[in-house]
């Protein structure tokens, strides 16, 4: 159990380090996100950060609406969730 916790903690630390380095740590958390609807548990930490960076570049009201619609579809079909 301790090993799983330490692996998770290391992954979280890596994620936070990448988020700060790429500037995506400025994003406020929301109910969903571009990375969540494009793989969530199925993509690497690097891919998540790249998607967050892409979101920062494309950020707009219409893009947020697109993300909400895709979130609804993903939830309906349980896409991108490994547990």
N, C-alpha and C positions, 0 to 999 in steps of 0.2 A: 504494500500500500504506500509506503513512504517513497518508494522508487517512482511510482506513477505520479505522486504529488510533485516530486522534484522535477520530473520530465515536463509536467504541465507548467510548473513555475518557470522553468528555463524557456519554454516556448513563449510564455507571456512576456518575459523579460526581453526576448528577441523581438517580439512584436512591438513592444513599446519603444525599443531602441530604433527600429526601422521607422516607426511612425514619427518620431521626433526628427530623425535625420532627413526625412522626405517632406516634412512640413504638414503632414496630415493630422498631427496631434492637435491642430487648431480646430478641427471639426468637432462640433458638439454631438454627443451621442443622440440617436433618434430611435424611432420604433422599428426602423428597417434600414437597409443600406444597399448600395450598389454591389458591394462584395458579398453580402448575404444572399442576394438573389442570383449571383453568378457563381455559385459553388459552395459557399459557406464552409461546411466541414470537409468538403472534397478537394479544396485547393490549399496550396502552400501559404505560409505566412507571407512570403514575398509577393505572391499573386494577390493576396488580400490587400496589402499595402499599395500595390500598383493600381488596383481597382479604386481604392480610396483616393489616390492621387488623381486618377482619371475623373472621379466624381468632383473633386475640387475644381478641375479645369472646366467641367461641363455644367457646374452647379447653376440651376435655374428652377423656376416654379414648374415649368412643363416637364423637366427632367425628373423632378421629385414626384410628379403625378405618374409618370411612366414607371418609376420604381415602386410606387404604391400599388399600381395595377399588377405589375409582375409579382409583387409580394403576395397579393391575394391569390393569384394563379398558382404560385409555388406552394403556398399553404394548402390550397385545395387538393393538390396532387402530391404533397409531401416530397417535393423535389429538393435536393441538396442537403438533406439531413441524414446523418449516418447513425443516429441513435433514436 
